[in-house]
């Protein structure tokens, strides 16, 4: 059990936890009331007890546990030579994108919003077997070339699609060969991916939000990013779908949440024609030895070894698919607006950023592997010096808080080294209900949303009720922790208006 003596406060909004078991401390960038539950603290203690971690674990305001995971969401963990697949969720480059439009409160009515979202329920599927069907060659090209392949095939008109994306929309940093993709991902999984782009997914709180800019905290930076008060924007949160999920299950030890996942990982491995077969077999044996997460110590790859290189190449390919998935959803939204409302919404990408990310970066003067699990990269202007826009503003980061409470567009600061230049990706789950009104069924949820001017579309799952604001930490307290720790600078406040979620 974690005890008060294990904590050292360094201010009202920061504290450090270090028990006798831990090799590195956990630095919480939160006030005491936002500290996580005991079970999350014990999970962080377990992770921090492993060898090879660098300096400390950075825990953000939204830190909380999720079932079946080794590590808490809302953390950034760095390591020297080792890659730690289990500290990240198995959805490469799951993340969010924010798209500006020419739609405003003056030219878009509530009736038009309702007509649009009624149509989008069919065009932006949540739980579905098929989405936007793409040729097999395009799937492979997306994996090897990034979002550009989707732009070229579909004629995507969103402006700044590559310029305003992490790593310019290609996690390899440049085009790789088809042979490289076939070496690291089973062709069977690539075939399935043909049918699976343009899908939000039914997991967690993946969503499509129409949001209105209600306040500008930094007018100059907001203008630079293309935002103005009263403007409507779309926020999209989703990941790499079954391509990323199935592929990552082949590469790491994780308790299977569904029998189909275990079967697909086995099937992919059995049908995998790759010259790196010896690496695949060695990884499979290592996974069996770890008994799918039963061991307390973390499953690792050598960052400079064959297993680490193969893992990162597979991860980069799947991350490209995740990015393209969000681009395709945005494209389908734009095309639906043209059909339903008879106007071009003038989509411009503000940023597309993952919050499940593994990358090699330099921090505190050392080259380290950085694992962001439910945290976004948030570089300050100096680290974005090669970007034509973000060198002036800092890297954009988004903090949505719940489906009915305000979200924030923020930018990174140069002062944020203690988080490895990361930002929380939301509000996170509290220890107890954060509000007095806690919906118990769909009718009560819809009524509460309506009282706040928000309408939920789709919302068919039984667990969508858990996405109500009562199940998330207080938005004001979360943003205050961000301000006080110099993590990011809030630029604009965004109020949800219409939401698609399963």
Secondary structure, DSSP 8 states (H G I E B T S, - for coil): ---GGGEEEEETTEEEE--TT-SSEEEE-S-GGG---HHHHHHHHHHHTSTTEEEEEEEEEEEE--TT-SS-EEEEEEESSEE-GGGS-SSTT-EEEEEEEEEETTT--HHHHHHHHHHHHHHS-SS-S--B---HHHHHHHHHHTHHHHHHHHT---BTTTTTBGGGG-TTSS---HHHHHHHS-HHHHHHHTT-BT---SSTT-EEEEEEEEEES-HHHHHHTT--TTEEEEEEEE--HHHHHHHHHHHS----SSHHHHHHHHHHHHT---TTHHHHHHHHHHHHHTGGGTSSS---EETTSHHHHHHHHHHHHHHHHHHHHHHHHHHHHHHHHHHHHSS----EEEEEEESEEEEEEEETTEEEEEEEESEEE---GGGGTTSTTHHHH--EEEE---SSS-EEEEEE-TT-GGGTSEEESS----SS-SSS----SHHHHHHHHHHTT-EEEE--SGGGGGGSGGGS--HHHHHHHHHHTTSEEEEEEEEEEEEEE-
